[in-house]
Amino acid sequence: MTVSSSLAFALSAGLFLLQVVGALVALRAIRTARTPQGAVGWAIFLLAVPSLALPAYVIFGDVRYPGMVRKRKLSETTARGRRRPAAAGPRRETSEGERLRHGFEAIAEEMAVEGNAVELLAESEAVFRAVFAAIGAAHRRVVIETYILRDDGLGHALQELLLRKAGEGVRVCVLYDPFGSHGLHRDYLARMRAGGVEIVDFHARHRTRLLTTRRLNFRNHRKIAVIDGAVAFTGGYNWGDEYVGRDPRLGAWRDTSVRLEGPVAARLEALFAEDWHWATGEVLDLGRPAAAIEGGVSALALATGPADPREPGSLYFEHAITAARRRIWIASPYFAPDPGLMTALRVAVLRGVDVRVLMAGRRDHWLVWLAAFAFLDEMRGSGVAVHRWQGGFMHQKVLLVDDVAAAVGSHNLDARSCRLNFEASTVIFDEAFARRVEAMLEADFAAAPRHDRALSEEPPALRLAAPVARLFAPIL
């Protein structure tokens, strides 16, 4: 056999083996895909172009693998000492507000807590001034969990403050997501650690060479800061200069956060403790929760993630939409809902509910921005009022249900947020707080034009790109 014929035979054998592996993985995809459309798509891709499809499936296709689920559940069980499970089974409701609250409690698998003070923060300057003041007053412990941590002006200001507090004997723990914080310099991390700040990559303990890229598909998108277990912040803000309007491409930043004081702060710290155990193996000693504040409001820390087979991120939105009787307003920068959520929005309109969505007008990520045009086109004529923010970049994640509850946190109205990311939002059950959120969103809707333009009226490039981008909606 000549050299050329040997090479040809080896190449043919390799291609045949690749095709066989592609077929076997296609069978797996058919068994495990969440939807029939996903099963068909992956099967065709794996059979037609296995050389490209196999690495893509390793990263994006296997949404939940048993090892990750087992280890994640272990962390949640180990660190859940201060979380009270919600009552199982049917409960008797005496009002619409109770029915709404019980549904959210069932999704969170824990009870709302009474006696919390809550402050709505909608301006970058007010948010970071409040966070820095709370950290500066810390005596025992500061924990911060963030998707984005940058080595820039805001990131350095945080670094200086945390180093000062660590030098004062305060324990400082920071969790960051390696994908969101991909540009974070080693020198930044080294200086923090040398100064006594415990700063950890969320996936560091579970990363292997084989699964490094694969695990990056499961991102920690939570934004939590808790000081001394008594004061907490959560919302859409990360730690980077763009969040204070210093990115000229994105312009002014529109976001929302809440400052919480009382027992719910301990619940948010318990969520951090679960993630800290996952990342480090350490069980944090959090001490006693803060006392209830007289006259305070009822609040629920609701966390979701890819280790839960119920997909509680989707349930979070579906429950809010289906429970609404008068109004459901949603602020989310991205609009890429799955078919179930789109149906729920349409049905809510048919029930006479005022359904409004506030989304970003400018783009920060090309694919999800393009895909939104295809989703918006499908929603045209449904009665769902979609407004696109034009005054810079809109990044807030807010829900308002009727006049009884509002939520602020990290959940986006897209499939990634609902299924693949670790997210956390706080649901506040209080009419006075709901009125403050109503006034805030009313002003936002008034400043954001309603989007009624058909996709067929957009420029040719956009008409072609939007449907293609939509194909990637499950992983955007």
N, C-alpha and C positions, 0 to 999 in steps of 0.2 A: 504494500500500500504506500503510495507516494505521500509526501508531506502535505500537499494541497488536499488530497483526498482525506487524509487523517483530520486535518483542520475542519474540512466540510462535515465529516462525520461527527466530530466533537460539537460543532456548532449546531447541527441538527439535533443531536441528543440533548444539548443544553436547552434549545428552544422547546423540545418536546417535554422535558422535565418542567420547564417554566409554565407551559400550558397545563400540565397535570396539576401543579401546585395552584395555579390560578383557578382551575376548576374546583379543587377541594376547598379553597378559601371562598369561592362563590357559593358553594353549598352552605358553608358556615354563615355567610352574609344573609342568605335566604332564611336561615333558621333564626337569626338573632336581630335582624333589622327591625327598627321600631315601626316602620310603615311599609306597605306593599310597594310604594313608589321607590323607597330607598332600597328595598331588596332587589327590584328589577334593575335599578340604576347600577348598583354595585355588581350584580351578576353579569350584566352586559359588559361593563368596564373591565372586570377581571378576566372574562373570557376573551374579549377582543384585544386588549392591550395589557397583558399581565405584567410586562416589564415596568410599566408606569403605575398600574393599578395596585400592585402588591405593596410597594412602599407607601402609597397614599392610604391604603386600607389600614396598614399598621399604625399610621399616625391618627387618622380621622375616623376609620370605620368601626373599630371595636369600641363602642361607647362605654361599656362597663365590663371590666375584666375581673374575675373572681378575687384575685389577690388584692387588688386595690379596694374592693368592697369590704373584704374581711378586715383589712388593716384599718380602714377608715372607720368602720363600725366599732372596732376595738377602741380607737381614740375617743369616739363620741361617748361610748359606754364608760370608759375610764375617767373622763373629765367631766361627766355630767352631774356631779354631786349636788350642785345647787339649782338644778332645773327640775321643776315639778311637772310630771307628765299630765297631759290633759285627760279628763275622764273619758273612758271608753264607752261606746254604745250610745244610743239615743238619749237626748236630754230634753227636758221640757223648757221651751222658750216662752217668755212672757212679752217680748217685744222684738221688733225687727233688728234693733241694735244688738240684742243678745244672740239672736240667730246668726248675725254676721260675725260676732265675736267668737261664738262657739265653732264656727266653720274654720276661722283662722287658727284657733287653738288646736283643732284636730289636725290641720296641715302642719303646724309647728311641732305637734306632739308635746305641748306643754301649755300651762295656764298663763293667761295674762296676769300681771301684778298691779296692785293698786298703790296709790300714794306716790306718784311721780310728778316732778316739775318738768315742763317741756317748753323749750324756746325755739321758735322757727327762725332759721338763719338763711337768708337768701342772697346775701352779698358777700363776695370773696373776702373783702376787708374785714367784715364783721365776723365771718367764720374763723379765719385764721387768727384774728385778735383774740377771740374767745378761746380757741384751742391753746394758743401759746400762753394765755393767762392761766388756764387750768393746769397746764403742765408746769408752769413756773411755780404754782402753789402746791405741787405734789409733795407729800411727806414720806410715802412708803413705796409706791409702785406706779409706773406708767407703762401701759401696754398699747402698742400701735400695730394695726394690721392694714396693709395697703396693697393695692394692685400696682400702682406706679410710684416709684421713689426715684427722683432724679438728682443727679449731681449738678445742681444749678443754684440759682439764687435762693429760692424757697427751700430747696433741699439742704443747702448749707445753713440757712437760718435754723431749721429744725435740728440739724446736726449739732450746732453750737449749744442750743438749749438742752438737748438730751445729754451731751457731754457734761454740761454744768450740773445737771441734776444727778447724773451718775456719780460725779465727783462729790456731791453732797451726801451720798449714801443711799439715794433712791434707786431701787431696782428698775431698770429700763429694759423692756423686751420689745423687739421690733420684728415683725414678719413681713416679708415682701415677696411678691410673685416674680419669678425669674423671667417670664415672658413680658409682662407689662413693664418691668424694670430692666429691660435687656441692655440698655446703655449705661447702667450703673457701674462706675469705675471701681476697680479693686482698691485703690487708695482710699476712697470714701469709706468702704467697708472696713478696711484695716484701721483707719483712724478711729472709727466708732468702737471697734472691738478693743483697741489698745486703751481707750478711755473708759472702758467698763460697760459699754452699751452692748447688750446681747442682741445681735442682729442676725437673722436666719433666713435663708432661702426656703420658701414653703416646701419645695420638693426635695431638698438636699438629702434627707435621710433615706428616701425611697428611690433615688435615682441610680440607674445602672447605665452602662454604655449602650446597651441594646434598647433600653426603654426611655432614654433621656428625651428624645423628641416626642415620643408617644405621650409621655406624661405631661408635656407642655400643652397638650390639647385640653387638659383639665386644669383650668386656671383659677387661682384664688382672687376673685374680683371683689371681695369684701373690703369695706372701708370702715374701720372701727378704731376709736381711740378711747381708752378708759383710764381715768386717773383715780388712784386710791380706792378703786371699786365703787366709787360713789358718784362720779360725774362721767358721762359718756357722750361721745359724738358719733354720729353715723350719717351717711348721705352719699352724695356723688363725688365729693372732693377727694382727689389724690394729692400727692406731694410733688408738684412740678410747677415751673413758672407759667405754663399755659393756664393753670387754674387761678391765677391772679391777673390774667389778661395780657401776659407779656409775649405771647406768640403772635406776631403780626399777621400770619396767615389765617389764624382762627379768630383773632380779634377779641373783643370783650367776652368774658366767660359768664354764662348764665347757669347757675347751679343752685342746689338747695341742700341744707344740712339741718340737723336738729341737735340741740344741746339737751341732754337728759340728766336729771338728778333724782336719785332714789333707787328703789330695788331693781328697776329694769336695767340700771347700769351694771349691776352684778350679773344679770342674765347675759348681757352683751360680753362681759368679761369671761363668762363661762364658755361662750362660743369661741372666744379667742383661746381659752385654755384647751379646747378640743383641737384646734388647729396647731397650737404650740406642741401638744403631745404628739400629734401626727408628724410634725416637722423635727422634733428633738427627742421624743421619748420621755420627756419630763412631765410629771404631774404637778402643776402649779398649786401651791398652797395659797388660796385666795382669801382666806379668813372669812369673817362674818359679812353678810350683805348689808348694804346701807339700810337704815330705818326708813319706814314709810313717812312721807311728808303729809301733814294734815291738809286735807282739801285737794290733794294731788289727783292726777288722772290715772286711768287704767291704760297700761301699755303692754305690748307683746313683742318680744324679740323673735323674729321669724327667720330661720336660716334654711337654705336649700343647697343641695349639692348633688354631684353625679353618683354618689354611693347609694342614694335612695332610689329603689326601683319604681316608686310611685311618681317620680318626677314632680316633686312638690313645687318647683318653680312655675310650671304650667298651672298647677292647681291654685297657686297664689293669685294669678291673674284671673283664672276661670271663676274662682269663687267670688272675687270682687265684682266681676262683670255680671254673673248670674244672680248674685244676691242683691244687686242694685235695684231699687224701685223707682227712684226719681232721677238719679244722676250717677254716672261713672265718668270721671275725668282722669286721664292718664297722661303724664308727662314722661317721655322717654326719648332720648336722642335718636334711637334707631327704631324703624318700623319694619319688622320682618317676622310677623306672627305666624305660628303654624296654623294649619287649616281649622283645628278645633277652636282656637282663639278667634279667628276671623269669623267663624260661624257664631260664636258666643256674642261678638260685637254686633253682628247683624240682627240676631234674635233680640238682643237688648233694645235696639231701636224699634223693632216691631212691637215690643211690650210698652213702648212709649217712654223709654228711658232717654235722657239727654246724654248722648255718648260723644265725647270729644277727646281727641288725641293731640297733644302738642309734641312735635318732633323737631329735630335740627334741620335747618335749611342748608347750612354749610356742611362740607364733608371733612371728616378727619380720617376715615378709612374708606377707600375707594369702593370695595366690593359691596359692603353693607349699604353705602350711600346709593349705589347704582341699583341694587336689588329693591330698595324701597320704592322706586318708581313703578316697578312691576306690581308690587303689593298694593300701592296706592291706586293704580289703574283698576285692579280687581275690586277695590272697595268703592269705586265711584258709583254713585246712585244708590248706595246702601243706606244713606242717612247718617253715617258716621262722619262727623265733622273733623277733618284733619287739618291742623294749622302748622305751618312751617316757620320756625323762628329765623329771623333775618338779622337781628342786631348782634352779630358775633356768633359764638357757638353755644348751643343749648345742650346741657349735659345732665340736667336734673332727672331724678327717677322718683316720681311722686304719684300716689293714687289718692283719689278722693271719692268716697262712696256715700252717696246721699248727703245727709247733714250730720252723720254720726261717727264717721271714722275716716282717718287719713293715714297714709303710710309714706315714709321717707326712707330711702336706703339705696341699694346698689342694683336692684333688679331692672333690667332692660326688657322691652317688649320684643324679644327675638329668641330664636330657638337656642342659641348658644347660652344665653343667660338662664333660660328655663331648664336646660338639660345638661350642659357641660361645665358650667362655672360653679364655683362655690360663692354664694351670694348671701347677703343679710339685709333685711329691712326691719324697721320698727313700726308697728301698727299702733296708732293712738286712738283710743275710743273715747272721744270727748267732743261735744258739740262746739264748744268755744274754740278749740284748736282747729276743728273742721272749718269753722267760719274764717279763721285766719288763712288757712290754705285756700279756701274758696276765693278770698279777696286777692291773694297772690296770683292764683291761676287766672282769674278774670282779667287782671292786668296783663298777664302774659298772652292770653288769647287775643286781647284787643290789639296787642303790638305785633301779632304774628298772622300774616294773611292766610286765609283758608286756601287749601290746595284743591282745585277742581279741574286742573288741566289734564286732558287725556294724554296717554302715552303716545298716541298717534300724532299729537301736535308738537311733540318734542323734537329736537334736532335728530337727524338720521342716526348719528353715532349712538346717541342715548337710547333711541328706539331699539337698536340692535343689541346694545350691551346690557340693558336692564334685564331682559328675560334670561340671558346667559348667567348673569350674576345671581339671579334668583335660584338657579340650580344649586348654588353653594350655600343657600340659606341655612341648612342644618348645622353648618360649622362656622358661620361668619362671626 
